[in-house]
Amino acid sequence: MEVEKIFDLFLYTIPSLITGIIAYSFFKIHTKNEDGRRRFLLKKDLQVNAMPLRLQAYERMAIFLERITPSKLLIRVSPTSSNKGDYESLLIQSIEQEFEHNLSQQIYISDKCWSIITAAKNATIQLIRKASLLEKTDTANKLREVILTEMMERRPPSDAALSFIKDEVSDLW
């Protein structure tokens, strides 16, 4: 008789346990799905709000790269004297000021893109310094001429960075 009572107890308990386990697993799955849905909606809202800021940052960095392209930089920044050292400093100062003006944009663009932009800036400065060290460069106008000649023979460093920005922006869509 006692064995029969224990057996009856198991018969009532097993369906209850199975029902409880199923209810627990459904509740866990439902909670996980709801959490994922909320995260997706939050991320979607953040992207909608952040997208214009990111695009604006890419635009500003594209303008920066265009402005430091040596051929455009030399047209925009003319020498104040015939001293090549003064002109070299003026060109480098102009690049650095442009860069500092856009420093906050690194928040909105990828680290890799920022590194490439920084490398383009440094390569442009290096190009100016190398041209200034040449013996044939003795005046500011001669420095301009040497830099422009160098740009005819190869692409400016900012072109590669600009291409990378375009690729990265196209990936945003």
N, C-alpha and C positions, 0 to 999 in steps of 0.2 A: 504494500500500500504506500509506503513511504517512497519507494522508488518511483511509483506511479505519480506521486505528487511532484517529485523533482523533475520527472519527465514532462509533466504538464507545465511546470514552471519554465523549463527550457523552451517548450513550444510557444509560450506567450512571450518570452524574452527575446528569442532569436528574431522574430519579425520586427519587434520594436527596435532592436539594435540595427538591423539592416535598414529600416526606415530612417533611423537617426543618422547613420553613416551616409546614406544617400542625400538626406537633407543637408548635412554638413558640407558634403562635397559640392552640391549645387549652390549653397550659400557662398562657399569659398570662390567658386568659379564666377558667380555673379558679382561678388565684391571686386574680384580682380578685373573683370571686364569694365565695371563702372569706374574703377580707378584709372584704367587705361584710357577710357573715353574722356574722363575729366582732364587727364594729362594732355591728350591730343587736342582738346578744345582750348586749353590754356596755351599750349605751344602755338596753335593756329592763330590765336588772338595776338600773341607776342610777335609772331612773324608779320602779321598784317601791320602792326604798329612799328616794328623795327625795319621793315623792308625799305620804306622811303629814306630812313636815316642811313642805311647801308648803301643804297644807291647813290645818295648824295656824297657819301665818303668816297666811293669809287670815282664819282665824277670829279671831285676835288683833287684826288690823287692823279687822275688822268690830266687835269689841267696843270698840276704841278710838273708832271713829266714833260708835258708839251713846253712849258715855260723854261725848263732847264735843258731842253735840247740845244746843244751848242749854237747851231745856226740861228735859232730864234733868240737865244740869250744874248748873242753878240749884237743882234739888231736892236734889242730892247735896251741893253746896257752899253752905252757908248763911253769911251775913255774920257776922263776928265783932264788928263795930261798925257804927255808922250811916254811917261815912265811905265815900263812893262810890269814892274812889281806892284805899282799902285793899281793898275788895271787888273792884274791877276787877283789881287786882294778884293777888288770891287766885284769881280765876277763870282768869286767864291763866297763872299759875303751875301751877295744877292741870292745865290743858291741856298745858303744856310738859312737866310731869313724866310724864304719861301717854305723850306722844310719845317722850320719851327712854327710857322703859321699853320701848318697842317698836321702837327704832331698828334692832336686829339683824334684824328681820323683812324689811327691804328686800333682804336676800340672796336670799330665797326667792320674792319676787314681782317682777313685771315693772317695768321702769323707768317705763313710762307709768302703771301703777297707783300706784307710789310717788309720782310727781309729782302725781297727782290727789288722793291722800290728804294730801300736804303742802299742796296748794292749799286743800283743805277745812279743814284745821287753821288755816291763815293767814286764810282768810275768816271763820272763826268768831271768831278773835282780833280781826280788824278790826271785826266786827259789835259786839263787846263794847266796843271802844274808841270807835266812833262813837256808841253809845248813851250812853256816859259823857260825851261831849263836848256832848251836848244840854243846853240851858239848863234845861229842865224836870227834868232828872235832878240832884237835889241830895242825895239820900241813897242808901244801899245798897239799901233796899227799893224806892225809886223806879227805880233802875237795873234791878233784877229785873223790875219791872213793864214798863218800856220794852222790855227784851229779849224778854219773853214776848209782848208786843203785836206786836212786829216779826215774831216767829215765827208768829203767827196769820195774818199777811198774806202770807207767802211761805215756801217750803220752806227748811229749814236746809241749809247748805252740805254737811254730811256725807251728806245723802240721795243726792246725785249720785255721790259717791265710793262709797257703799255699793252703789248700783246697778251701778257699774262693776265692783266686786269680784264681785258675783253673776254678772255676764256672763262675767268672766274665769274664774271657777271652773267655770261650766257648760261653757266651752270645753275644760277639762281632760279631760272625759269623752270 
